[in-house]
Amino acid sequence: MNPQGERWTTDQVLALAPDEASRKAGGKLAAPGPWSETGADASAVWGQCKGSGKKPYHTAVDLNGPAFTCSCPSRKFPCKHALGLLLLWAGGGREVAAGDPPPWAGEWLAGRRERAERSARSAPGGGAPSRAPADPEAAKRRAERRMQRIGAGATELEQRLEDLLQAGLASAGHASGETSRDGGGGGSWGETAARMVDAQAPGLASRVRELSAAVASGPDWPARLLEECALLHLLDQGFLGIERLPAPLAATVRSRVGLTTEAADLLTGPEAATVRDRWLVLAQQDTEDGMLTTRRIFLRGERTGRMALHLSFGSGAQRPPALALPPGLVLDADLAYYPGARPLRAALGERHAPAAPGPVPSGCGIDAALAAYGDALRDDPWLDSWPVVLAEVTPIPGRDGKSWQLADADGESALPLDPRGPGQTGLWQLAAISGGAPITVFGECGHRGFLPLTVWDPAPVPL
């Protein structure tokens, strides 16, 4: 038995970096020169790194989180020292030998374990601390008032869509040049989006902004605008008649307009239901919107085969999302799915073992991927895409010489790559990894095509 557990790959370590500068700085520290008193066991790595001062920086990583601590002044998580230490350990050399943690690292690790155990004891069934009891009557009144505000917003939006159709789609092109009071552009659509925010319906506001974006989307904008109007009308009508919908579809409509469920309620509430499995991390993707960083982590159950999406949020590089799971790891844990007609988003509950490197996932062909998206779209018509693993596909240039496609091994089916994809660098990286041979790639299959997120070579490579 390896006393250190299975080591991560370099790509898994680099996937944790908050930005490109941290990746480069961490790479420079992935050598034994600046390090001393390094060590590792099955759940942690530690060491001391020589810095500019007299005292070395004390750096430790809890692999179960992963979580990081370092005595350096950096406000990035993980800092370059933690990345350098993990890269040194991932190299597999003797520089990071098996052993017991020194007192400073042991105290930090023990504190983390104690807090985790205390949290588990305070939560029925484990996984998340229970919240303080609230006044149920007051909560019910707040929920009713919000439903009324959203209903009023949906009714107003229906009138706005009716006015657009009566005036003709060409009027939307004229309105898009106006200035909105929220400063976001899009003319009267920006004004309408702001009113949906006032109605506490952020999901409706987001879809209204899509209308404005459709007007500026190219020569075929009227068709795209009409499609977005139809989806928005369907969502409005679904909410206004929500009491007549089946429970799973009603839950989907609530989430689409912006009504959320607390993770603590999913994990510890009276109707809590968790799914335990060995979850393979398929991708971790960060997107930034101003000061907010959204981290999406995709997982697939080894036993159930179910896909799951974990969302977390942070405020830029200084305070990134707390949970980081590099692609390729396997997590034995409980997940609780958010309600819906086609559940995908999930909250992470109790972990039953440390994360460990996992295998290359099995996948399907292009026809099966399109069928999976179609099945999901039948349950949730507002879905843009559905996560799938494609196996035995080859990236090839499109006929126009600019776009790219993924082709099945037999060459009979091809799926265009989403133009919003990883950019030219990522596309050429995908082609280079393939080298003209079939590959396994994970991504999102939708109406725009396939958005690749991770490719295996044989270890996972984020795109």
Protein Blocks (a to p, Z undefined) as FASTA:
>chain_A
ZZkbpaddfklmmmmpgbfklmmmmmmmmcfklpghiacdfkbccdddddfblbdcdddd
dfklpccddfbfbfbdcdfklmmmmmmmmnopaklccddddfklmmmmmmmmmmmmmmmm
mpghihiacdddddfklmmmmmmmmmmmmmmmmmmmmmmmmmmmmnopklmmmmmmpccf
klngnijmlmmmmmmmmnopaklmmmmmmmmmmmmnojklmmmmmmmmmmmmmmmmmmmm
mmmpcfklmmmmmmmnopacdfklmmmmmkbccdddddddfbdcdddehjaccddddddd
fklopacddddddehjklgcfbdcdehiacdddddddedfbdfbdcddddfbdcdddddd
ddddfklmmmmmmmmmmmmmmbfbdcdddehiacdddfkomaccdddfkopaccdddfkl
nbjmlmmmmmmmnnopacdddddddfkbccdfbdcdfbccdZZ
